[in-house]
Amino acid sequence: MIIKNIDEVPLQDVDMDGAKDVKVRVLFGPADNAPTFAMRVFEMAPGGHTPFHTHPFEHEAVLLDGDIAVVTEQGDRPLKQRDVILVPPDKKHQFKNLSDTKAARFMCLVPIEYQK
């Protein structure tokens, strides 16, 4: 068993085309020998966002704090704190911090083989 505190896991820059002012904490991943899932917390500065992208796997996310919208080809959907979302494989999506003054955080799970 491994127990960590989110705030003690180092922040890393999100190095993806289209990402703006986003960092990630890999809570559990390959370095922990996690067998199935990688758990990550993304932190977006005011006005920050992930890329508008797709991938061949599902992932689940939960809004921890802040004002975030999930952006899809059908439009933006604002989320409330503690909302959860299932993003199916190959669905274009983006997470966007709607605030100009406050950071926002969400946690997501992905299959371990897709965590770099």
GILINGI-V234188 format. One record per residue. N is the residue number from 1. SS is DSSP state (a for helix, b for strand, c for the rest). PHI is phi in whole degrees, -180 to 180 (none if undefined). D_FIRST is the distance of its C-alpha to the first C-alpha in Angstrom with 1 decimal. Layout:
n: <N N>
ss: <SS SS>
phi: <PHI PHI>
d_first: <D_FIRST D_FIRST>
This chain:
n: <1 2 3 4 5 6 7 8 9 10 11 12 13 14 15 16 17 18 19 20 21 22 23 24 25 26 27 28 29 30 31 32 33 34 35 36 37 38 39 40 41 42 43 44 45 46 47 48 49 50 51 52 53 54 55 56 57 58 59 60 61 62 63 64 65 66 67 68 69 70 71 72 73 74 75 76 77 78 79 80 81 82 83 84 85 86 87 88 89 90 91 92 93 94 95 96 97 98 99 100 101 102 103 104 105 106 107 108 109 110 111 112 113 114 115 116>
ss: <c c c c c a a a c c c b b c c c c c c b b b b b b b b b c a a a c c c c b b b b b b b b b b b b b c c c b c c c c c b b b b b b b c c b b b b b c c b b b b c c c c c b b b b c c c c c b b b b b c c c c c c b b b b b b b b a a a c c>
phi: <none -123 -123 -135 -105 -50 -69 -93 -85 -63 -81 -126 -66 -86 -105 -133 -57 94 -81 -135 54 -124 -128 -136 -114 -86 -70 -138 -164 -56 -64 -99 59 -64 -80 -126 -124 -107 -111 -133 -117 -98 -121 -112 -66 -51 78 -76 -162 -81 -67 -86 -147 -131 -156 -84 -138 -76 -150 -115 -141 -135 -78 -86 -163 103 -111 -119 -118 -96 -102 -130 -67 -90 128 -93 -129 -63 -111 -105 -52 79 -66 -120 -141 -109 -101 -67 -58 64 -98 -67 -158 -155 -107 -131 -79 -82 -86 -93 -129 -122 -71 -140 -136 -140 -108 -142 -116 -136 -58 -58 -68 -100 -85 -90>
d_first: <0.0 3.8 6.7 10.1 13.7 15.8 18.7 17.1 16.5 19.8 22.4 24.0 27.3 27.5 29.9 31.4 35.1 36.0 33.1 34.4 32.7 29.1 26.0 22.4 19.0 16.5 13.3 11.4 13.5 14.7 13.8 10.0 10.9 10.4 12.5 14.6 14.7 15.0 14.8 17.5 19.6 23.3 25.6 29.3 32.1 35.1 36.8 33.9 32.9 31.0 33.3 35.1 33.5 32.4 29.8 29.5 26.3 25.5 23.2 22.4 22.8 22.9 25.3 23.7 27.0 30.4 33.1 32.0 33.9 32.8 35.8 36.8 40.0 41.1 40.8 38.5 36.5 35.5 32.1 31.4 28.4 25.7 27.5 25.4 26.8 26.5 28.2 29.4 29.8 32.9 33.7 34.9 33.1 32.6 30.9 33.4 33.4 36.6 36.9 39.2 37.8 34.1 30.9 28.8 25.2 23.5 20.1 20.1 18.1 19.6 19.1 17.2 20.5 22.3 20.1 22.1>
